[in-house]
Amino acid sequence: MGFGFNLFGFPLLLLATVGLTIYAIIKRSWRPLIFVAIMWGLTFILFTIVAIFRHYQTPIRLSRQDVIGEYRIDTNFFAGTNANWQFEHFRFSITDSDSIEFKVYNDNKTISKTYKHKVAFTGGTPTLWRISADSTHHVISHQPTLYRGHKKFYYVFRSDKYGNMFFRKVEN
């Protein structure tokens, strides 16, 4: 829940529990105790739902090994001929030696050009990295942005020609 429930809600729930229990003892009735049980049951259910919801809102934690691998265009973001064309022509990989290898393919699926640059992980975390050299290719001339979900992550490169390009790691 939040700060508001801890500050006001829980003391009010305890006060209502004590008051209704005393009332039930004085009146010798069990009906107020049913109301107390319902209040605590709903509180427990609400806390459980909020805990599950917060768990699924928490982004994935990435290690260096999670980031290393080959990445391809994810055509699910913007399906169509442009995404398919990008999927066939661009891919990159982050290697164990802390470098990025960006590959451009021809229409006949042979490598046209490979751009290799060192990758510097900043802050000791693989979620933030910088290409250490200025690249001449428009896709990797800007720093990528990492987006993390609960189970998956992807990088977005801002291309001067194509706009945002969405790369997801290829599952091995």
Secondary structure as GFF3:
##gff-version 3
##sequence-region A 1 172
A	DSSP	alpha_helix	3	4	.	.	.	ID=ss1
A	DSSP	pi_helix	5	9	.	.	.	ID=ss2
A	DSSP	alpha_helix	10	27	.	.	.	ID=ss3
A	DSSP	alpha_helix	31	57	.	.	.	ID=ss4
A	DSSP	alpha_helix	64	67	.	.	.	ID=ss5
A	DSSP	beta_strand	69	73	.	.	.	ID=ss6
A	DSSP	alpha_helix	81	89	.	.	.	ID=ss7
A	DSSP	beta_strand	90	94	.	.	.	ID=ss8
A	DSSP	beta_strand	99	105	.	.	.	ID=ss9
A	DSSP	beta_strand	111	121	.	.	.	ID=ss10
A	DSSP	beta_strand	129	131	.	.	.	ID=ss11
A	DSSP	beta_strand	145	148	.	.	.	ID=ss12
A	DSSP	beta_strand	153	159	.	.	.	ID=ss13
A	DSSP	beta_strand	163	169	.	.	.	ID=ss14
###
